[in-house]
Amino acid sequence: MIKIKEKEIKNFSKPYIIAEIGANHNGDMELAKQMIDTAVECGVDAVKFQSWTSKSLIARVEYENNQKYDDSPKKHFGSLEEMVNKYYLRKEQHFLLKEYCDSKGVAFCSTPFSEEEVDLLEAIDVPFYKVASMDINNLRLLEYIAKKGKPVILSTGMSTLSEIEEAVSTIEKTGNFEIVILHCISIYPPKAKDIHLNNISLLQKVFPKYPIGFSDHTIGTSVPVASVALGSSVIEKHFTTDKDLPGWDHEVSADPKEMKYIVAQSKIVNEALGNFNRTVSEAEENKKAKFRRSIVLTKKMKAGEVINKEDITFKRPGTHIRPDQEQYVVGRKLVKDLNVDDLIDWSDLE
C-alpha cells in the first residue's frame, strides 16, 4: 500500500482513477479547464497531462519521416512537428492548470519526458510522477524521477517482465519504494484478445510489495471495470469531452458518460468483491425463515403414533425443524394430533 496525499492505493481497494487528458486539450487552456471541470463531475481522483516539448520527445529524423501526420483515417492535421508544437503544454500553463485543479479539489499530475520537465513538475509540487510505457527502459530518467522521493506510477506497455523488474529495481536503488505498476497495452485501441487482463494477477505475484493497476486504451467501459475484479488499484483512462475533436487520442478516450460509469461501477465491483471468508450477511440470515423449508407431515396423524420417513416432507417456511435434522424426527412419537402440512415443532415430539 502507498498513499497519494490522503488516499490509500492498494490491491483490491476502491481504485484510484486518473482521467488522462494528455494532449486532448489541443493547446487550448479553456478547453483544458472544461475537461478538468467535467472530470471532477465524473468523480475522478486525478487529472493527468503530459509534459514534453518538440525537443524533449522526438528526434529530427522522426519529424522528417512524418511530413504528413494522420492520427486517424478520417482526420488529417498536418505534419507531426506541427502537431507537437501546437499541443505541448507551455511552462506557465503547467502552473495555471495546477492552480485550477487545486481550486477544484482534484489532483493535478503529468508525465514528464525529460529531466527538465521533472524539475518543472517538482516546482509545482505534483503528488506523484507517472512514467509512460515508452520510458520503462529509460533508466536514467527513472532514477532521476525516483530521487524526488514521491510515488512513481509506472506503465508497462510493450515491456517484458525482465524490463519491468529492471525498472522497479532502478527505482528501488534510490531508496524509493513508493511504486505502483500499471499493466498496459500500448495499442490505441487494442483487440480484446491482446489485453491479457490476467497479467494484473501475474504482476501481483511477481511484485507482492507494490499495488498493481491498469492503464487502459480500450474503447468503452467493460475492460477497466473488469480490471477491478482482479484487484486493480489504479485505473488510468484517456478522457475527452468530445470524441469528435481533432487530436491524437479523442477517439479512444472515455467521454463524460463513460467516465462516470467507470467511476461508479468500479466502486460497486470493489464493494462486491468483499472478503475471502464465507459470509452470511444479516440480510441473508433474515431470509432463511421465509425461503428455507421445515419438516411437515404428509398425512393426518394422532398423538402416540410413530413418525416414519414417508410421513414427512419439507416445505416453506423455514421457521421450524430443518430438513437436515430429519434423522432426529423419524422414529419418534407425536405428543398431540397434527394435520397434513402441519409444521412439526420439537415440543410436538416425545
Secondary structure, DSSP 8 states (H G I E B T S, - for coil): -EEETTEEE-TTSS-EEEEEEETTTTT-HHHHHHHHHHHHHHT-SEEEEEE--HHHH--HHHHHH-SS-EEETTEE---HHHHHHHHS--HHHHHHHHHHHHHHT-EEEEEESSHHHHHHHHHTT-S-EEE-GGGTT-HHHHHHHHTT-S-EEEE-TT--HHHHHHHHHHHHTTT---EEEEEE--SSS--GGGT-TTHHHHHHHH-TTS-EEEEE--SSSHHHHHHHHTT-SEEEEEB-S-TTSSSSSGGGSB-HHHHHHHHHHHHHHHHHH--SS----HHHHHHHHHHS-EEEESS-B-TT-B--GGGEEEES--SSS-GGGGGGTTT-BBSS-B-TT-B--GGGB-
